Amino acid sequence: MTEETDFPEAEDALTEDEAQDAQSDGVLISALEAEVAGLKEQVLRFAADAENTKRRAEREANDARAFAIQKFARDLLGVADNLSRALTSATADETNPALKALLTGIEMTDKELAAAFERNGLKKVDPSAGAKFDPHQHQAVMEQPSDTVAAGAVLQTLQAGYELFGRIVRPAMVAVAAKGSTGAAQAEPVTSNPYSPSPGGEGDHAVDTKA
């Protein structure tokens, strides 16, 4: 005859062990999940840092290139100005082949110089009449009353300016419409240039044209 014996204390101990094991597993899983989340955040941070470094390197390379040729480009602006003056003052004379050939040569030289400027990032700043005065790109040298342009707007460009990779090498010298001018409202401002010098900074030669 077999006599059955119950061991309630053993069963309770087993249940407690299972509970402790389950609790330990839960803590371990939580720790692993936290570690994975931390690693993901670290990877994203490294990726963002790498992208920022890449952009900064590209910007510094562009700046280095611009600064390297800025003085040379500024020296060539006098040549461009003289060619423009020659073309403005010259008149074609069909009866004088030599003068006609000379004028054609000046025109070709001017076009080739302008193309060379464009290829190397040097762009002309030549606002049209009625354009909004931009102190980052324009230098006001005089004011004149106007019945065609609104007060404070560009009335005439006296000398074209130039920018190199977005940096002003020389501001455009302009005449602006004086206070009381009755012309049409001035045009919308040009999109701000992140490379333009801030007002009052280096390269800002503009005068205040506000009323």
C-alpha positions as CSV (number, residue, x, y, z in Angstrom):
1,M,0.0,0.0,0.0
2,T,1.4,3.3,-1.1
3,E,0.9,6.3,1.0
4,E,0.7,9.7,-0.8
5,T,2.5,12.6,0.9
6,D,1.9,16.3,0.1
7,F,4.8,18.8,0.2
8,P,3.1,22.2,0.2
9,E,6.4,23.9,1.3
10,A,8.2,22.6,-1.8
11,E,5.5,23.8,-4.1
12,D,5.5,27.2,-2.6
13,A,9.3,27.4,-3.0
14,L,9.1,26.4,-6.6
15,T,6.5,29.0,-7.3
16,E,8.7,31.7,-5.7
17,D,11.7,30.6,-7.7
18,E,9.7,30.9,-11.0
19,A,8.5,34.3,-10.0
20,Q,12.0,35.5,-9.2
21,D,13.2,34.1,-12.5
22,A,10.5,35.9,-14.4
23,Q,11.3,39.1,-12.6
24,S,15.0,38.7,-13.4
25,D,14.1,38.1,-17.1
26,G,11.9,41.2,-17.1
27,V,14.7,43.3,-15.6
28,L,17.2,41.9,-18.1
29,I,14.9,42.6,-21.1
30,S,14.3,46.2,-19.9
31,A,18.0,46.7,-19.5
32,L,18.6,45.4,-23.0
33,E,15.9,47.5,-24.5
34,A,17.3,50.6,-22.8
35,E,20.8,49.7,-24.1
36,V,19.4,49.3,-27.7
37,A,17.6,52.6,-27.5
38,G,20.8,54.3,-26.3
39,L,22.8,52.8,-29.1
40,K,20.3,53.9,-31.7
41,E,20.4,57.5,-30.3
42,Q,24.2,57.3,-30.4
43,V,24.2,56.2,-34.0
44,L,21.8,59.0,-35.0
45,R,24.0,61.5,-33.2
46,F,27.1,60.2,-35.0
47,A,25.3,60.4,-38.4
48,A,24.2,64.0,-37.7
49,D,27.7,65.0,-36.7
50,A,29.1,63.4,-39.8
51,E,26.6,65.3,-42.0
52,N,27.4,68.6,-40.3
53,T,31.1,67.9,-40.7
54,K,30.6,67.3,-44.4
55,R,28.6,70.5,-44.9
56,R,31.1,72.5,-42.9
57,A,34.0,71.1,-45.0
58,E,32.1,72.0,-48.3
59,R,31.4,75.5,-47.0
60,E,35.1,76.0,-46.0
61,A,36.3,74.7,-49.3
62,N,34.0,77.2,-51.1
63,D,35.2,80.0,-48.9
64,A,38.8,79.1,-49.5
65,R,38.3,79.1,-53.2
66,A,36.5,82.4,-53.1
67,F,39.2,84.1,-50.9
68,A,41.9,82.7,-53.1
69,I,40.7,84.5,-56.2
70,Q,38.9,87.4,-54.6
71,K,41.8,89.9,-55.0
72,F,42.5,88.8,-58.5
73,A,38.8,89.1,-59.4
74,R,38.7,92.6,-57.9
75,D,41.7,93.7,-59.9
76,L,39.9,92.5,-63.1
77,L,36.8,94.6,-62.4
78,G,38.6,97.7,-63.6
79,V,39.2,96.0,-67.0
80,A,35.5,95.1,-67.2
81,D,34.6,98.8,-66.4
82,N,36.9,100.2,-69.1
83,L,35.4,97.8,-71.7
84,S,31.9,98.8,-70.7
85,R,32.8,102.5,-71.0
86,A,34.4,101.9,-74.4
87,L,31.3,100.1,-75.7
88,T,29.0,102.8,-74.3
89,S,30.9,105.7,-75.8
90,A,31.8,104.1,-79.1
91,T,29.5,104.4,-82.1
92,A,29.6,102.1,-85.1
93,D,30.8,103.7,-88.3
94,E,30.0,101.6,-91.4
95,T,32.3,103.8,-93.5
96,N,35.3,103.1,-91.3
97,P,36.2,99.4,-91.5
98,A,39.1,99.8,-89.0
99,L,36.8,101.4,-86.3
100,K,34.1,98.8,-87.0
101,A,36.7,96.0,-86.5
102,L,38.0,97.6,-83.3
103,L,34.4,97.9,-81.9
104,T,33.7,94.3,-82.8
105,G,36.9,93.2,-81.0
106,I,36.0,95.2,-77.9
107,E,32.6,93.5,-77.9
108,M,34.1,90.1,-78.2
109,T,36.6,90.8,-75.4
110,D,33.8,92.1,-73.2
111,K,31.7,89.0,-73.8
112,E,34.6,86.6,-73.2
113,L,35.5,88.4,-70.0
114,A,31.9,88.2,-68.7
115,A,31.8,84.5,-69.6
116,A,35.1,83.9,-67.7
117,F,33.6,85.7,-64.7
118,E,30.5,83.5,-64.8
119,R,32.6,80.3,-65.1
120,N,34.5,81.3,-61.9
121,G,31.5,82.3,-59.8
122,L,31.8,86.1,-60.3
123,K,28.4,87.5,-61.1
124,K,27.3,91.0,-61.9
125,V,25.0,93.0,-59.6
126,D,23.2,95.4,-61.9
127,P,19.8,96.4,-60.5
128,S,17.2,97.8,-62.9
129,A,15.3,101.0,-62.3
130,G,12.5,100.5,-59.7
131,A,14.3,97.6,-57.9
132,K,14.2,97.7,-54.1
133,F,17.4,99.2,-52.6
134,D,19.4,96.4,-51.0
135,P,22.1,97.8,-48.6
136,H,23.9,94.4,-48.7
137,Q,24.4,94.8,-52.5
138,H,24.0,98.4,-53.4
139,Q,25.8,101.7,-52.5
140,A,23.7,104.8,-52.9
141,V,25.8,107.7,-54.1
142,M,23.1,110.2,-54.8
143,E,19.4,110.9,-54.5
144,Q,17.2,112.4,-57.2
145,P,13.4,113.1,-57.4
146,S,11.5,110.8,-59.7
147,D,8.0,110.5,-61.1
148,T,8.7,107.0,-62.4
149,V,10.3,105.3,-59.4
150,A,9.1,105.1,-55.8
151,A,11.0,106.9,-53.1
152,G,14.0,104.9,-51.8
153,A,14.1,102.6,-54.9
154,V,16.9,102.3,-57.3
155,L,16.6,105.0,-60.0
156,Q,19.8,104.2,-62.0
157,T,22.8,102.0,-61.8
158,L,25.9,104.1,-62.2
159,Q,28.4,101.3,-61.9
160,A,27.6,97.6,-61.8
161,G,28.7,95.6,-58.7
162,Y,29.9,92.1,-58.5
163,E,29.6,89.1,-56.1
164,L,31.9,86.1,-55.8
165,F,30.1,82.9,-54.7
166,G,27.5,85.1,-53.0
167,R,30.0,87.4,-51.3
168,I,29.9,91.0,-52.4
169,V,33.3,91.9,-54.0
170,R,32.1,95.4,-54.9
171,P,28.6,96.9,-54.3
172,A,26.7,98.4,-57.2
173,M,26.9,102.2,-57.2
174,V,23.3,103.4,-57.7
175,A,21.2,106.6,-57.6
176,V,18.0,106.3,-55.6
177,A,14.7,108.1,-55.8
178,A,14.6,110.9,-53.3
179,K,11.9,111.3,-50.6
180,G,8.7,112.6,-52.2
181,S,9.1,110.7,-55.5
182,T,5.8,109.8,-57.0
183,G,6.6,106.7,-59.0
184,A,5.2,103.3,-58.8
185,A,5.8,101.1,-55.7
186,Q,9.2,99.6,-55.6
187,A,9.7,95.9,-56.5
188,E,9.9,93.1,-54.0
189,P,13.3,92.8,-52.3
190,V,15.8,90.3,-53.6
191,T,16.0,87.1,-51.6
192,S,18.5,87.6,-48.7
193,N,21.9,86.2,-49.3
194,P,23.4,84.2,-46.4
195,Y,26.9,85.1,-47.5
196,S,26.2,88.9,-47.8
197,P,27.8,91.0,-45.1
198,S,25.5,92.2,-42.4
199,P,24.6,95.9,-42.2
200,G,27.4,97.8,-40.7
201,G,29.9,95.0,-41.3
202,E,32.8,94.8,-43.7
203,G,31.8,95.5,-47.2
204,D,28.7,97.4,-46.3
205,H,29.1,100.8,-48.0
206,A,25.4,101.7,-48.4
207,V,23.9,105.0,-47.1
208,D,20.6,105.2,-45.3
209,T,17.9,106.1,-47.8
210,K,14.9,105.9,-45.5
211,A,12.7,108.9,-44.9
